[in-house]
């Protein structure tokens, strides 16, 4: 079984996925949860309300308290970093911290979900995690389940 972090890296590197994830993030989706949902879907794990809630309970506080402040600082510094090499270097360190925080979260989500069984049955993790269907979601879905 491929671990969630390596699955996420591979999926994110596929054509169009990074842009789709960024679009979904701008509309309020948690990209770490989307990547986890794609991983679970590919493993054949049924999407159940209690599983969705459990994932959200792990991800929500970490996103709010750790990832979001790092992301906001990185974004806030974008313009100033173009004029200030020292700030640009610090911004790169923040970017690395943000990625490390996402890796920690994916590890926590994997620990929660890796024991969930694969089972037959329909279950779309992506639509509930994305808050509805969209063109960006279709790009992500196509990358998870290539034709």
NUBASE-386972 format. One record per residue: residue number from 1; x negated, z, y negated of N, C-alpha, C in turn. Coordinates in steps of 0.02 Angstrom, whole numbers, always signed. Example, Ala and Ser with C-alpha at 12.3 -4.5 7.8 and 13.67 -1.06 7.14 Angstrom:
<sites>
SITE resi    nc1    nc3    nc2   cac1   cac3   cac2    cc1    cc3    cc2
SITE    1   -660   +390   +284   -615   +390   +225   -660   +390   +165
SITE    2   -642   +354   +112   -684   +357    +53   -645   +394     -2
</sites>
This chain:
<sites>
SITE resi    nc1    nc3    nc2   cac1   cac3   cac2    cc1    cc3    cc2
SITE    1    -42     +0    +59     +0     +0     +0    -45     +0    -62
SITE    2    -31    -46   -107    -69    -50   -169    -48     +7   -215
SITE    3    -97    +41   -245    -79    +95   -291    -49    +65   -355
SITE    4    -13   +107   -389    +26    +85   -448    -20    +60   -504
SITE    5    -76    +92   -516   -121    +71   -570   -145     +0   -558
SITE    6   -170    -15   -498   -196    -82   -484   -140   -134   -483
SITE    7    -81   -115   -458    -24   -160   -462     -9   -176   -535
SITE    8     -8   -124   -577     +8   -134   -648    -43   -180   -682
SITE    9   -107   -169   -667   -159   -212   -696   -150   -285   -676
SITE   10   -137   -296   -612   -127   -364   -587    -65   -396   -618
SITE   11    -11   -359   -620    +51   -386   -648    +42   -401   -723
SITE   12    +12   -355   -759     +4   -363   -831    -40   -423   -848
SITE   13    -85   -441   -803   -130   -498   -814    -96   -566   -801
SITE   14    -38   -566   -770     -4   -629   -755    +24   -660   -819
SITE   15    +29   -725   -818    +51   -764   -876   +117   -737   -904
SITE   16   +117   -722   -969   +177   -702  -1005   +196   -629   -999
SITE   17   +166   -592   -953   +188   -524   -940   +170   -477   -997
SITE   18   +109   -483  -1023    +89   -438  -1078   +136   -446  -1137
SITE   19   +150   -508  -1157   +195   -521  -1213   +266   -495  -1199
SITE   20   +290   -506  -1138   +357   -482  -1119   +359   -406  -1123
SITE   21   +307   -373  -1098   +306   -300  -1100   +304   -274  -1172
SITE   22   +265   -306  -1214   +263   -285  -1284   +330   -295  -1319
SITE   23   +365   -350  -1303   +432   -361  -1331   +480   -307  -1307
SITE   24   +477   -291  -1243   +521   -239  -1216   +504   -171  -1246
SITE   25   +440   -158  -1257   +419    -95  -1289   +447    -90  -1359
SITE   26   +447   -146  -1396   +472   -146  -1465   +547   -131  -1467
SITE   27   +583   -146  -1413   +655   -132  -1411   +669    -64  -1379
SITE   28   +616    -24  -1367   +627    +44  -1344   +613    +56  -1271
SITE   29   +593     +6  -1233   +579    +17  -1162   +511    +49  -1153
SITE   30   +505    +88  -1100   +442   +119  -1081   +407    +72  -1032
SITE   31   +352    +42  -1053   +317     -7  -1012   +292    +25   -947
SITE   32   +269    +87   -950   +246   +120   -889   +303   +126   -838
SITE   33   +363   +141   -863   +421   +144   -818   +439    +75   -791
SITE   34   +435    +25   -833   +449    -44   -810   +399    -64   -755
SITE   35   +336    -50   -766   +285    -68   -716   +297    -28   -651
SITE   36   +317    +35   -658   +333    +76   -600   +393    +47   -563
SITE   37   +444    +28   -602   +504     -2   -571   +487    -67   -535
SITE   38   +444   -108   -564   +423   -170   -531   +386   -155   -466
SITE   39   +344   -103   -467   +306    -82   -407   +354    -58   -353
SITE   40   +403    -18   -373   +452     +8   -324   +495    -49   -296
SITE   41   +515    -94   -340   +556   -150   -319   +518   -193   -268
SITE   42   +454   -206   -282   +415   -247   -236   +405   -211   -169
SITE   43   +405   -145   -169   +398   -106   -108   +464    -99    -70
SITE   44   +519   -122   -100   +583   -118    -67   +616    -49    -72
SITE   45   +598    -11   -122   +627    +55   -133   +692    +46   -172
SITE   46   +745    +74   -146   +810    +67   -178   +812   +105   -244
SITE   47   +842    +74   -294   +851   +106   -360   +913   +149   -358
SITE   48   +904   +213   -364   +959   +261   -365   +956   +299   -431
SITE   49  +1014   +319   -455  +1017   +355   -520   +972   +416   -521
SITE   50   +971   +455   -466   +930   +516   -467   +855   +499   -468
SITE   51   +836   +442   -439   +766   +421   -442   +748   +398   -513
SITE   52   +793   +361   -544   +782   +340   -613   +773   +401   -658
SITE   53   +818   +450   -651   +814   +510   -691   +748   +548   -679
SITE   54   +728   +553   -617   +666   +588   -600   +606   +554   -634
SITE   55   +603   +487   -631   +549   +450   -664   +551   +462   -740
SITE   56   +611   +459   -768   +617   +468   -841   +598   +539   -862
SITE   57   +613   +588   -820   +596   +658   -836   +520   +668   -837
SITE   58   +485   +631   -794   +411   +635   -794   +383   +597   -854
SITE   59   +409   +537   -865   +380   +492   -916   +397   +513   -987
SITE   60   +458   +535   -999   +481   +548  -1067   +436   +594  -1108
SITE   61   +423   +655  -1084   +382   +701  -1123   +311   +674  -1133
SITE   62   +282   +643  -1082   +214   +617  -1087   +211   +560  -1138
SITE   63   +262   +517  -1137   +264   +463  -1186   +269   +492  -1257
SITE   64   +316   +539  -1267   +327   +567  -1334   +268   +607  -1360
SITE   65   +239   +649  -1317   +189   +697  -1339   +118   +671  -1337
SITE   66   +104   +621  -1295    +35   +598  -1286    +26   +525  -1306
SITE   67    +63   +481  -1274    +52   +409  -1284    +76   +386  -1352
SITE   68   +136   +404  -1372   +164   +380  -1435   +121   +399  -1496
SITE   69    +97   +462  -1501    +55   +478  -1559    -10   +438  -1561
SITE   70    -40   +426  -1502   -101   +385  -1500    -85   +314  -1522
SITE   71    -31   +286  -1496    -11   +217  -1513     +3   +212  -1588
SITE   72    +39   +261  -1615    +57   +259  -1686     -6   +261  -1730
SITE   73    -53   +304  -1713   -115   +308  -1752   -153   +242  -1747
SITE   74   -158   +215  -1688   -192   +150  -1679   -160    +97  -1722
SITE   75    -93    +94  -1722    -58    +44  -1763    -67    +57  -1837
SITE   76    -63   +121  -1856    -70   +138  -1927   -139   +119  -1954
SITE   77   -189   +120  -1912   -257   +107  -1933   -276    +33  -1930
SITE   78   -231    -10  -1906   -248    -80  -1896   -276   -113  -1959
SITE   79   -240   -109  -2014   -261   -143  -2075   -326   -112  -2103
SITE   80   -328    -46  -2106   -387    -13  -2134   -449    -27  -2091
SITE   81   -441    -33  -2026   -497    -44  -1981   -529   -113  -1992
SITE   82   -490   -160  -2020   -517   -226  -2034   -569   -223  -2090
SITE   83   -564   -172  -2133   -609   -164  -2190   -661   -110  -2180
SITE   84   -656    -71  -2127   -697    -12  -2118   -723    -10  -2046
SITE   85   -787    -25  -2036   -816    -30  -1969   -812    +37  -1932
SITE   86   -822    +93  -1967   -819   +158  -1934   -748   +173  -1910
SITE   87   -700   +157  -1953   -630   +168  -1932   -614   +121  -1874
SITE   88   -639    +59  -1875   -627    +12  -1821   -654    +39  -1755
SITE   89   -714    +70  -1758   -742    +99  -1697   -700   +157  -1671
SITE   90   -676   +199  -1717   -632   +254  -1697   -566   +228  -1669
SITE   91   -541   +175  -1699   -478   +145  -1676   -486   +119  -1604
SITE   92   -545    +91  -1589   -558    +68  -1520   -559   +127  -1472
SITE   93   -585   +184  -1493   -584   +244  -1451   -513   +268  -1440
SITE   94   -473   +265  -1492   -402   +284  -1484   -367   +237  -1435
SITE   95   -382   +173  -1440   -353   +124  -1394   -371   +140  -1321
SITE   96   -434   +160  -1310   -456   +180  -1243   -421   +243  -1220
SITE   97   -412   +291  -1265   -375   +352  -1248   -302   +337  -1230
SITE   98   -272   +291  -1268   -203   +272  -1255   -197   +242  -1185
SITE   99   -244   +198  -1167   -244   +167  -1101   -255   +220  -1047
SITE  100   -300   +267  -1059   -311   +321  -1011   -249   +364  -1003
SITE  101   -214   +378  -1058   -152   +416  -1054    -99   +379  -1013
SITE  102    -97   +313  -1021    -50   +273   -980    -70   +276   -907
SITE  103   -135   +275   -893   -157   +279   -824   -138   +346   -793
SITE  104   -145   +400   -831   -125   +466   -807    -50   +466   -792
SITE  105    -11   +438   -837    +62   +435   -826    +78   +395   -763
SITE  106    +47   +337   -754    +60   +298   -694    +41   +337   -631
SITE  107    -12   +376   -635    -30   +418   -578    +23   +470   -563
SITE  108    +50   +499   -615   +104   +549   -605   +167   +517   -577
SITE  109   +183   +457   -602   +242   +422   -577   +233   +402   -504
SITE  110   +173   +379   -487   +159   +361   -417   +165   +423   -372
SITE  111   +137   +479   -394   +141   +540   -354   +213   +560   -341
SITE  112   +255   +551   -391   +326   +566   -383   +360   +519   -333
SITE  113   +344   +454   -338   +384   +403   -303   +354   +377   -239
SITE  114   +291   +391   -225   +260   +357   -168   +291   +376   -101
SITE  115   +325   +433    -98   +358   +453    -36   +428   +425    -27
SITE  116   +453   +391    -78   +520   +363    -72   +518   +305    -22
SITE  117   +565   +304    +25   +561   +255    +79   +581   +184    +56
SITE  118   +551   +136    +91   +574    +67    +83   +637    +61   +126
SITE  119   +687    +28    +98   +750    +22   +135   +784    -42   +114
SITE  120   +822    -68   +159   +859   -129   +144   +912   -113    +92
SITE  121   +930   -162    +53   +983   -153     +4   +962   -178    -64
SITE  122  +1011   -195   -103   +998   -220   -170   +984   -162   -216
SITE  123   +939   -172   -259   +924   -121   -308   +877   -149   -360
SITE  124   +902   -160   -419   +861   -188   -472   +838   -131   -516
SITE  125   +774   -116   -515   +745    -64   -557   +738    -87   -629
SITE  126   +728   -151   -640   +707   -175   -706   +763   -174   -758
SITE  127   +823   -194   -740   +877   -196   -790   +892   -126   -817
SITE  128   +901    -75   -775   +915     -9   -804   +856    +18   -844
SITE  129   +795     +3   -824   +737    +28   -860   +726     -9   -926
SITE  130   +749    -71   -929   +742   -111   -990   +802   -103  -1036
SITE  131   +854    -68  -1012   +913    -58  -1053   +956   -121  -1059
SITE  132   +951   -165  -1010   +990   -227  -1010   +946   -287   -996
SITE  133   +978   -343   -989   +943   -404   -972   +920   -438  -1037
SITE  134   +863   -472  -1034   +837   -507  -1092   +789   -561  -1068
SITE  135   +770   -605  -1113   +722   -658  -1096   +656   -626  -1075
SITE  136   +634   -575  -1110   +571   -541  -1092   +576   -511  -1022
SITE  137   +633   -483  -1006   +642   -454   -940   +639   -508   -886
SITE  138   +666   -567   -901   +664   -622   -853   +591   -644   -839
SITE  139   +549   -643   -891   +478   -659   -882   +447   -607   -834
SITE  140   +461   -544   -847   +434   -491   -805   +459   -499   -733
SITE  141   +523   -509   -726   +553   -517   -659   +521   -576   -623
SITE  142   +511   -632   -658   +480   -691   -627   +409   -678   -605
SITE  143   +373   -635   -641   +304   -619   -621   +303   -573   -561
SITE  144   +353   -530   -555   +357   -484   -498   +378   -522   -435
SITE  145   +425   -567   -442   +450   -607   -386   +440   -680   -399
SITE  146   +378   -705   -394   +367   -776   -408   +404   -820   -358
SITE  147   +425   -879   -381   +464   -923   -337   +424   -945   -276
</sites>
